[in-house]
Amino acid sequence: MAFKIASSPHVSRPLQTSTVMQRVLLCALPGLVVQCVFFGWGSLIQVLLAVTVALISEAAILKLRKRKVLSTLSDNSAALTAVLIGIAVPPLAPWWMVVIGTSFAIIMVKQLYGGLGNNLFNPAMAAYVLLLVAFPVQMTSWVAPATVAQHSPDFLTSLQVIFGASQGSVAEYFQLGIDGVTMATPLDTLKTDLSMGMTTTESLQKPIFAGTINSGWFWVNLAYLCGGLALLKMKLIRWHISVGVLASLFICSGFAYALGPDTHVSPLIHLFSGATMLAAFFIATDPVTAPASNRGRLIFGALIGLVVYLIRSFGGYPDAFAFAVLLANLCAPLIDYYVKPRAYGHRAGH
């Protein structure tokens, strides 16, 4: 009997954590660029501020814990958490909100649980929920996208608004688009209009939607989708959670839309509005806070998609990905307990 022998090495060397984080950051870059194109320089400023605060916070807490500082900072996990926070907060949110959220994520959610690999919750989403609950007005105050806004803030004006030099009139100035269009997000606008008795078709006529496909939110989500596909191509994440999230959200919203198109949002809007693609590929796929098995990851993703749909449709928050991810994080150990991977050489159930 002939055997085919492959040349060594037979086991490939795993990527270092720092390399993985760097590549994830690079894959998120197209989404950040498109976000800046449609919503101004504020998002980039928030990301840079969040990264600075994250590195300082992690260095300080590591020093207090008598742990190695440089080697831990060099794994880039704090920088990735900071970038996700900077992307998630509104572009013109005041600087102190980013400082509070980022320091809370690094110190309370990550380091006090033992550091990378020991945290129970996704640090970026825990910080987002803290800010959303504590400062709901600021966290839901997005500038109008460039497709409908009369003016887009330049870099200097964004700095002035974020750091409080012109917190009043300038902020209000950029929160308005054409014909008094406010800075409410499309999901928030739809939720408000439906609660007031308008139909989905009537609400979609507003300038903020710009034909849905032409809106800034669509292109931002498309950019994060491309970045997510790059993550899959490089095998930095597995497909199960992302597919679970998107399929669950699509099925739930599609079923409801088929039953009542005048009172429910179409699957296209659900998938390409808010933080859908960012969360599906860059947030929910955090391996530390997700189940270990592939089947468990599918269930985990489907749970996130279901909770997002329920909160978006019947809850008080327009997006809800942060709440859904944290709830799924709580359920991850339970999912792992009931969905155990079969050990090699054993039959199912043994």
For each residue, the residues with C-beta under 8 A, 3 or more apart:
1:
2:
3:
4:
5:
6: 10
7:
8:
9: 12 13
10: 6
11:
12: 9
13: 9
14:
15: 19 20
16: 19 20
17: 20 21 75 76 77 116
18: 21 22 74 75 76
19: 15 16 22 23
20: 15 16 17 23 24 236
21: 17 18 24 25 75 76 77 79 80
22: 18 19 25 26 76
23: 19 20 26 27 231 234 236
24: 20 21 27 28 80 231 236 282
25: 21 22 28 29 76 79 80 83
26: 22 23 29
27: 23 24 30 227 228 230 231 234 236 282
28: 24 25 31 32 83 84 87 224 227 278 282
29: 25 26 32 33 227
30: 27 33 34 223 224 226 227
31: 28 34 35 87 220 223 224 227 277 278
32: 28 29 35 36 43 44 47 83 87
33: 29 30 36 37 223
34: 30 31 37 38 219 220 222 223
35: 31 32 38 39 43 87 91 220 223
36: 32 33 39 40 41 43 44
37: 33 34 146 216 219
38: 34 35 145 146 147 216 217 219 220
39: 35 36 42 43 91 142 143 145 146 152 216
40: 36 43 91 92 143 146 152 153 154 158 174
41: 36 44 45 91 153 154 155 158
42: 39 45 46 90 91 92 93 143 153 158 161 162
43: 32 35 36 39 40 46 47 86 87 91
44: 32 36 41 47 48
45: 41 42 48 49 91 155 158 159 162
46: 42 43 49 50 85 86 87 89 91 93 98 162
47: 32 43 44 50 51 82 83 86 87
48: 44 45 51 52 86
49: 45 46 52 53 86 95 98 99 162
50: 46 47 53 54 82 83 85 86 98 101 102
51: 47 48 54 55 79 82 83 86
52: 48 49 55 56
53: 49 50 56 57 82 98 99 102 103 106
54: 50 51 57 58 78 79 81 82 102 103 105 106
55: 51 52 58 59 73 78 79 82
56: 52 53 59 60
57: 53 54 60 61 78 102 103 106 107
58: 54 55 61 62 72 73 78 106 110 111
59: 55 56 62 63 69 73
60: 56 57 63 64
61: 57 58 64 65 106 107 111 112
62: 58 59 65 67 68 69 72 73 111
63: 59 60 66 67 69
64: 60 61
65: 61 62 111
66: 63
67: 62 63 72 115
68: 62 71 72
69: 59 62 63 72 73
70: 73 74
71: 68 74 75
72: 58 62 67 68 69 75 115 116
73: 55 58 59 62 69 70 78
74: 18 70 71
75: 17 18 21 71 72 78 116
76: 17 18 21 22 25 79 80
77: 17 21 80 81 110 116
78: 54 55 57 58 73 75 81 82 106 110
79: 21 25 51 54 55 76 82 83
80: 21 24 25 76 77 83 84
81: 54 77 78 84 85 102 105 106 110 123 124
82: 47 50 51 53 54 55 78 79 85 86 102 105 106
83: 25 28 32 47 50 51 79 80 86 87
84: 28 80 81 87 88 124 278 282 283
85: 46 50 81 82 88 89 98 101 102 105 124 127 128
86: 43 46 47 48 49 50 51 82 83 89 98
87: 28 31 32 35 43 46 47 83 84 278
88: 84 85 124 128 275 278 322
89: 46 85 86 93 97 98 101 128 131 139
90: 42 93 138 139 140 141 142 143 183
91: 35 39 40 41 42 43 45 46 142 143 153 158
92: 40 42 141 143 153 158 161 162 171 174
93: 42 46 89 90 97 98 138 139 141 162
94: 97 138 162 163 164 167
95: 49 98 99 162 163 164
96: 99 100
97: 89 93 94 100 101 131 135 138 139
98: 46 49 50 53 85 86 89 93 95 101 102
99: 49 53 95 96 102 103
100: 96 97 103 104 130 131 134
101: 50 85 89 97 98 104 105 127 128 130 131
102: 50 53 54 57 81 82 85 98 99 105 106 127
103: 53 54 57 99 100 106 107
104: 100 101 107 108 109 126 127 130
105: 54 81 82 85 101 102 108 109 110 123 124 126 127
106: 53 54 57 58 61 78 81 82 102 103 109 110 111 123
107: 57 61 103 104 110 111 112
108: 104 105 111 112 126
109: 104 105 106 112 113 119 121 123 126 127
110: 58 77 78 81 105 106 107 113 115 116 119 123
111: 58 61 62 65 106 107 108 114 115
112: 61 107 108 109
113: 109 110 118 119 120
114: 111 117 118 119
115: 67 72 110 111 118 119
116: 17 72 75 77 110 119 288
117: 114 288
118: 113 114 115 288
119: 109 110 113 114 115 116 122 123 288 289
120: 113 289 329 330
121: 109 125 126 289 326 329 330
122: 119 125 126 283 286 289 325 326 329
123: 81 105 106 109 110 119 126 127
124: 81 84 85 88 105 127 128 283
125: 121 122 128 129 283 321 322 325 326
126: 104 105 108 109 121 122 123 129 130 326
127: 85 101 102 104 105 109 123 124 130 131
128: 85 88 89 101 124 125 131 132 139 322
129: 125 126 132 133 322 323 326
130: 100 101 104 126 127 133 134
131: 89 97 100 101 127 128 134 135 138 139
132: 128 129 135 136 139 140 317 322
133: 129 130 136
134: 100 130 131
135: 97 131 132 138 139
136: 132 133 139 140
137: 140 141
138: 90 93 94 97 131 135 141
139: 89 90 93 97 128 131 132 135 136
140: 90 132 136 137 184 185 188 318
141: 90 92 93 137 138 175 183
142: 39 90 91 183 184 185
143: 39 40 42 90 91 92 149 152 153 174 175 183
144: 148 149 174 175 176 177 181 182 183 208
145: 38 39 148 149 177 208 210 215 216 217
146: 37 38 39 40 149 152 216
147: 38 210 214 215 216
148: 144 145 177 178 181 207 208 210 215
149: 143 144 145 146 152 174 176 177 178 181
150: 176 177 178
151: 173 174
152: 39 40 143 146 149 174
153: 40 41 42 91 92 143 157 158 161 170 174
154: 40 41 157 158
155: 41 45 158 159
156: 159 160
157: 153 154 160 161 166 170 174
158: 40 41 42 45 91 92 153 154 155 161 162
159: 45 155 156 162 163 165
160: 156 157 163 165 166 170
161: 42 92 153 157 158 164 165 166 167 170 171 174
162: 42 45 46 49 92 93 94 95 158 159
163: 94 95 159 160
164: 94 95 161 167
165: 159 160 161
166: 157 160 161 169 170 171
167: 94 161 164 170 171
168: 171 172
169: 166 172 173
170: 153 157 160 161 166 167 173 174
171: 92 161 166 167 168 174 175
172: 168 169 175 176
173: 151 169 170 176
174: 40 92 143 144 149 151 152 153 157 161 170 171 183
175: 141 143 144 171 172 182 183
176: 144 149 150 172 173 180 181 182 183
177: 144 145 148 149 150 180 181 182 183 207 208
178: 148 149 150 181 207
179: 207
180: 176 177
181: 144 148 149 176 177 178 206 207 208
182: 144 175 176 177
183: 90 141 142 143 144 174 175 176 177
184: 140 142 188 189 192 208
185: 140 142 188 189 217 273 274 318 319
186: 189 190 208 209 215 217 269 273 274
187: 190 191 265 269 273 274 312 318 319
188: 140 184 185 191 192 318
189: 184 185 186 192 193 203 206 208 209
190: 186 187 193 194 200 203 204 265 269 318
191: 187 188 194 195 312 318
192: 184 188 189 195 196
193: 189 190 196 198 202 203 206
194: 190 191 197 198 199 200 203 263
195: 191 192
196: 192 193
197: 194
198: 193 194 202 203
199: 194 202 203 262 263
200: 190 194 203 204 261 262 263 264 265 266
201: 204 205 261 262
202: 193 198 199 205
203: 189 190 193 194 198 199 200 206 209
204: 190 200 201 209 212
205: 201 202 209
206: 181 189 193 203 209
207: 148 177 178 179 181 210
208: 144 145 148 177 181 184 186 189 215
209: 186 189 203 204 205 206 212 215
210: 145 147 148 207 214 215 216
211: 214 215
212: 204 209 215 218 268 269 272
213: 218
214: 147 210 211 218
215: 145 147 148 186 208 209 210 211 212 218 219
216: 37 38 39 145 146 147 210 219 220
217: 38 145 185 186 220 221 272 273 274
218: 212 213 214 215 221 222 272 273
219: 34 37 38 215 216 222 223
220: 31 34 35 38 216 217 223 224
221: 217 218 224 225 271 272 273 274 276 277 278
222: 34 218 219 225 226 272 277
223: 30 31 33 34 35 219 220 226 227
224: 28 30 31 220 221 227 228 277 278 281 282
225: 221 222 228 229 277 281
226: 30 222 223 229 230
227: 27 28 29 30 31 223 224 230 231 281 282
228: 27 224 225 231 232 237 242 277 280 281 282
229: 225 226 232 233 281
230: 27 226 227 233 234
231: 23 24 27 227 228 234 236 237 281 282 285
232: 228 229 235 236 237 238 239 242 281
233: 229 230
234: 23 27 230 231
235: 232 238
236: 20 23 24 27 231 232
237: 228 231 232 241 242 281 285
238: 232 235 241 285 294 297
239: 232 242 243
240: 243 244 294 295 297 298 301
241: 237 238 244 245 280 284 285 290 297 298 300 301 304
242: 228 232 237 239 245 246 280 281 284 285 301
243: 239 240 246 247 298 301
244: 240 241 247 248 297 298 299 300 301 302 303 304 305
245: 241 242 248 249 279 280 284 301 302 304 305 308
246: 242 243 249 250 271 276 280 301 305
247: 243 244 250 251 301 302 305
248: 244 245 251 252 301 302 303 304 305 306 309
249: 245 246 252 253 267 270 271 276 305 306 308 309
250: 246 247 253 254 267 270 271 305
251: 247 248 254 255
252: 248 249 255 256 305 306 309 310
253: 249 250 256 257 264 265 266 267 270 309
254: 250 251 257 258 267
255: 251 252 258 259
256: 252 253 259 260 264 309 313
257: 253 254 260 261 264 265 266 267
258: 254 255 261
259: 255 256 264
260: 256 257 263 264
261: 200 201 257 258 264 266
262: 199 200 201
263: 194 199 200 260
264: 200 253 256 257 259 260 261 313
265: 187 190 200 253 257 269 270 312 313
266: 200 253 257 261 269 270
267: 249 250 253 254 257 270 271
268: 212 271 272
269: 186 187 190 212 265 266 272 273
270: 249 250 253 265 266 267 273 276 309 312
271: 221 246 249 250 267 268 276 277
272: 212 217 218 221 222 268 269 276 277
273: 185 186 187 217 218 221 269 270 276
274: 185 186 187 217 221 318 319 321
275: 88 278 279 283 319 321
276: 221 246 249 270 271 272 273 279 280 308 321
277: 31 221 222 224 225 228 271 272 280 281
278: 28 31 84 87 88 221 224 275 281 282 283
279: 245 275 276 282 283 284 304 321 325
280: 228 241 242 245 246 276 277 283 284 285 301
281: 224 225 227 228 229 231 232 237 242 277 278 284 285
282: 24 27 28 84 224 227 228 231 278 279 285
283: 84 122 124 125 275 278 279 280 286 321 325
284: 241 242 245 279 280 281 290 300 301 304 325 328
285: 231 237 238 241 242 280 281 282 290
286: 122 283 289 290
287: 290
288: 116 117 118 119
289: 119 120 121 122 286 325 329 332
290: 241 284 285 286 287 296 297 300 328 329 332
291: 296 297 299 300 332 335 336 339
292: 296 336 341
293: 296 297 336 339 340 341
294: 238 240 297 298 341
295: 240 298 299 339 341
296: 290 291 292 293 299 300 332 335 336 339
297: 238 240 241 244 290 291 293 294 300 301
298: 240 241 243 244 294 295 301 302
299: 244 291 295 296 302 303 335 339
300: 241 244 284 290 291 296 297 303 304 328 331 332 335
301: 240 241 242 243 244 245 246 247 248 280 284 297 298 304 305
302: 244 245 247 248 298 299 305 306
303: 244 248 299 300 306 307 324 327 328 331
304: 241 244 245 248 279 284 300 301 307 308 321 324 325 328
305: 244 245 246 247 248 249 250 252 301 302 308 309 324
306: 248 249 252 302 303 309 310
307: 303 304 310 311 320 323 324 327 328
308: 245 249 276 304 305 311 312 319 320 321 324
309: 248 249 252 253 256 270 305 306 312 313
310: 252 306 307 313 314 315
311: 307 308 314 315 316 317 320 323 324
312: 187 191 265 270 308 309 315 317 318 319 320
313: 256 264 265 309 310
314: 310 311
315: 310 311 312 320
316: 311
317: 132 311 312 320 323
318: 140 185 187 188 190 191 274 312
319: 185 187 274 275 308 312 322
320: 307 308 311 312 315 317 323 324
321: 125 274 275 276 279 283 304 308 324 325
322: 88 125 128 129 132 319 325 326
323: 129 307 311 317 320 326 327
324: 303 304 305 307 308 311 320 321 327 328
325: 122 125 279 283 284 289 304 321 322 328 329
326: 121 122 125 126 129 322 323 329 330
327: 303 307 323 324 330 331
328: 284 290 300 303 304 307 324 325 331 332
329: 120 121 122 289 290 325 326 332
330: 120 121 326 327
331: 300 303 327 328 334 335
332: 289 290 291 296 300 328 329 335 336
333: 336 337
334: 331 337 338
335: 291 296 299 300 331 332 338 339
336: 291 292 293 296 332 333 339 340
337: 333 334 340
338: 334 335
339: 291 293 295 296 299 335 336
340: 293 336 337
341: 292 293 294 295
342: 346 347 348
343: 346
344:
345:
346: 342 343 350
347: 342 350
348: 342
349:
350: 346 347
